[in-house]
C-alpha cells in the first residue's frame, strides 16, 4: 500500500510537470508567432470637435491583440491610441485645429507584430478650446477683472489669466481656472485701481493653446465694508431668535468672531424661510461677501449639518427706511419685492471630501473654518440694507445659524 501511494504521487507530479510544460510551450508559440496580421478594412470616419471616431472591420487573424492609431495633433506632439480586438472602433482626439490630418492604423498581434499600415484622413471640427476662446469676455471688476467664457461642448478646458510681472517684465499667470462647466464666470482680484494689462488664453488637456486676448483695464476700487456701522434692522417677518440666553443674536453676524455664538433662529416656527435683516450704515456697491457657518463647538461637529445654510438668497434695499415684505421661497436674481431686490441665490459648496454630513474629514472642517466666498453680480444695484433668507439647511432643520458675514465693495 505504501509503494502504491508513492507511485500515485509520482504519477500526479509527472502529469502536473508535463501539463505545465505543454501550457508554457503553447504560450511561447502564441507570443513568438512572427506572422503579420492582416489590415483593417472598410474604414469609416465620423468627425467631431477636436477629434474623430474611426470604425473598421477587423482582419481575420487568430493572433490579433489590438488596433493602434498613430497621428500628430500638431507640429510638436505625436499620439497613439489603442483599441482591443473586442471593438471595431478607435477614437483619435486632441487635434490642434480643424484641418485634414493623416491617421495611420495598424492591426497588432500578440507578438507585437504590426500589419501593413492603412492611412486614413480625418478632418475634426473646431476644438472646444478654440471655440471657447472666441467667447472670452474680460471686464473690469472690483479689485481686478471678471472673465466670462462659454464652453458649449462642456469639455475640460483651462482658462488662464496673465498680467504684467514687475520682476521679470513678462506677462505671467495669476489665475488658472480648470473646468468642464458650460458657463464659466470668475473674478481675479487683489489689484489696485491703476491700469493693468490683463490677458486670457484657453488650453486643453492635450496642451493645445489658443491665442491670447489682451486688454488694458483699470480695476474698480474695493474695500472691506466697515462693520462698526452695521446694525440690526428688525422687521416683522424676520425669524424669531433662538438661544438668546446663550448670547445668540443678529449682531453676532458682524462681531468678527467666527465661533459660537452667532445668529440663531428659534426652532418650531414652521416658516419656510429663516430671515434676518440689518443695515450696513451706508450705501455700498457690493462686489462679494463671505459667510462662515458653524463648525466644531463644545466637542460637537456641526459642519455640513444641523442649522447650517445650504441654500439662501440675499436681498438688498437702498430705501431710506425699507418696509417689511413677505419674501418668496423661490425667486430669481433681480426680482423686486416691495423695497427689496434679489442680489443672488447661493448654494453652499459641498464637502471637499464628497462624504455625506456626519462623516467630515479634516479638509471638510478646514473649508468650513475658512468660510465660503461668493460674488455679487456686477450689475447689482447699490444697497444699504441686507436681508439674509435661508431656504434650507444641511440638517433639513426648521431653524438656521450663521457665525459671521463680511462684505466687500465700493463704499465711496
Secondary structure, 3 states (H helix, E strand, C coil): CHHHHHHHHHHHHHHHHHHHHHHHHHHHHHHCCCCCCCCCEEEEEEEEECEEEEEEECCCCCCEEEEEEEEECCCCCEEEEEEECCCCEEEEECCCCCCCEEEEEEEEECCCCECCCEEEEECCECCHHHHHHCCCEEEEEECEEEEEEECCCCCCEEEEEEEECCCCCCEEEEEEEEECCCEEEEEECCCCCCEEEEEEEEEECCCCECCCEEEEEECECCEECCHHHCEECCCCCCCCECCHHHCCCHHHHHCCCCCCCCEEECCCCCCCCEEEEEEEEEEEEEEEEEEECCCEECCEECCCCCCEEEEEEEEEECCCCCCCCCCCCCCCCCCEECCEEEEEEEECCCCCCCCCCCCCCHHHHHHHHHCEEEECCCCCCCEEEEEEEEEEECCCCCCCEECEEEEEEECC
